[in-house]
Amino acid sequence: LLVALLYVVLTTVILGVFPASIVKESISPFTDIATYLFGSQAAYVIAICAVITIIGSVNGGILILAQDAMAAAKYKLLPSIFGKRNTQTNTPVKGIFLAGIL
């Protein structure tokens, strides 16, 4: 909820500072507004934050997909090999491997 509220506020700020025609043509309006308000160095900060967000999202997707594969194997929707867990870490290693390949 907090992230959604932050996104709405930031989008409102962007539309309040730039005309809609400029925002419509921009490929990165958040970077544009940061550069306009804080200078060119802000664009690098936004880019670094975007990369961190993307890496976190991909990592989370891999872990969730591994759990989904394990659950599907439990209900016999996937081969049972995806339901096996590592004895030391109790993680679905085969599911994580499958998620990494996909």
C-alpha positions as CSV (number, residue, x, y, z in Angstrom):
1,L,0.0,0.0,0.0
2,L,2.8,2.4,0.9
3,V,4.6,1.7,-2.5
4,A,1.4,2.3,-4.4
5,L,0.8,5.6,-2.6
6,L,4.4,6.6,-3.3
7,Y,4.0,5.8,-7.0
8,V,0.8,7.8,-7.2
9,V,2.4,10.8,-5.5
10,L,5.5,10.6,-7.7
11,T,3.4,10.3,-10.9
12,T,1.3,13.3,-9.8
13,V,4.5,15.3,-9.3
14,I,5.7,14.4,-12.7
15,L,2.5,15.4,-14.3
16,G,2.5,18.6,-12.3
17,V,6.0,19.6,-13.4
18,F,6.0,18.5,-17.0
19,P,3.3,18.9,-19.6
20,A,1.5,15.7,-20.6
21,S,3.0,15.9,-24.1
22,I,6.5,15.8,-22.8
23,V,5.7,12.9,-20.4
24,K,4.0,11.0,-23.2
25,E,7.2,11.2,-25.3
26,S,9.6,10.4,-22.5
27,I,11.0,6.9,-22.2
28,S,12.0,7.5,-18.5
29,P,9.9,10.2,-16.9
30,F,11.2,9.4,-13.4
31,T,14.7,10.0,-14.6
32,D,13.7,13.1,-16.4
33,I,12.0,14.6,-13.3
34,A,15.0,13.7,-11.1
35,T,17.4,15.4,-13.6
36,Y,15.2,18.5,-13.8
37,L,14.9,18.9,-10.0
38,F,18.3,17.6,-8.8
39,G,20.7,17.8,-11.7
40,S,22.3,15.2,-14.0
41,Q,23.8,13.1,-11.1
42,A,20.2,12.2,-10.0
43,A,19.8,10.2,-13.3
44,Y,22.6,7.9,-12.2
45,V,20.9,7.4,-8.8
46,I,17.6,6.5,-10.4
47,A,19.3,4.1,-12.8
48,I,21.1,2.3,-9.9
49,C,17.8,2.1,-8.0
50,A,16.1,0.7,-11.1
51,V,18.9,-2.0,-11.5
52,I,18.6,-3.0,-7.8
53,T,14.8,-3.2,-8.2
54,I,15.1,-5.4,-11.3
55,I,17.6,-7.8,-9.6
56,G,15.3,-8.1,-6.6
57,S,12.3,-8.7,-8.7
58,V,14.0,-11.4,-10.7
59,N,15.4,-13.1,-7.6
60,G,12.0,-13.1,-6.0
61,G,10.4,-14.5,-9.1
62,I,12.9,-17.4,-9.2
63,L,12.3,-18.3,-5.6
64,I,8.5,-18.2,-6.0
65,L,8.6,-20.2,-9.2
66,A,10.7,-22.9,-7.4
67,Q,8.0,-23.1,-4.6
68,D,5.3,-23.3,-7.3
69,A,7.1,-26.1,-9.0
70,M,7.4,-27.9,-5.6
71,A,3.7,-27.5,-5.0
72,A,2.8,-28.7,-8.5
73,A,4.9,-31.8,-8.0
74,K,3.1,-32.4,-4.7
75,Y,-0.3,-32.4,-6.5
76,K,1.2,-34.5,-9.4
77,L,1.0,-31.7,-11.9
78,L,4.8,-31.9,-12.5
79,P,7.2,-34.8,-12.1
80,S,8.0,-35.7,-8.5
81,I,11.7,-34.7,-8.9
82,F,10.6,-31.0,-8.5
83,G,9.1,-31.8,-5.1
84,K,12.3,-33.1,-3.6
85,R,14.0,-30.9,-1.1
86,N,17.7,-30.6,-0.2
87,T,18.2,-32.4,3.1
88,Q,20.5,-29.7,4.5
89,T,18.7,-26.5,3.5
90,N,15.2,-27.8,3.0
91,T,14.9,-25.9,-0.3
92,P,13.6,-27.2,-3.6
93,V,16.9,-27.2,-5.5
94,K,15.5,-28.8,-8.7
95,G,12.7,-26.2,-8.7
96,I,15.2,-23.4,-8.3
97,F,17.2,-24.9,-11.2
98,L,14.1,-25.0,-13.3
99,A,13.3,-21.4,-12.5
100,G,16.8,-20.3,-13.4
101,I,16.6,-22.0,-16.8
102,L,13.2,-20.5,-17.5
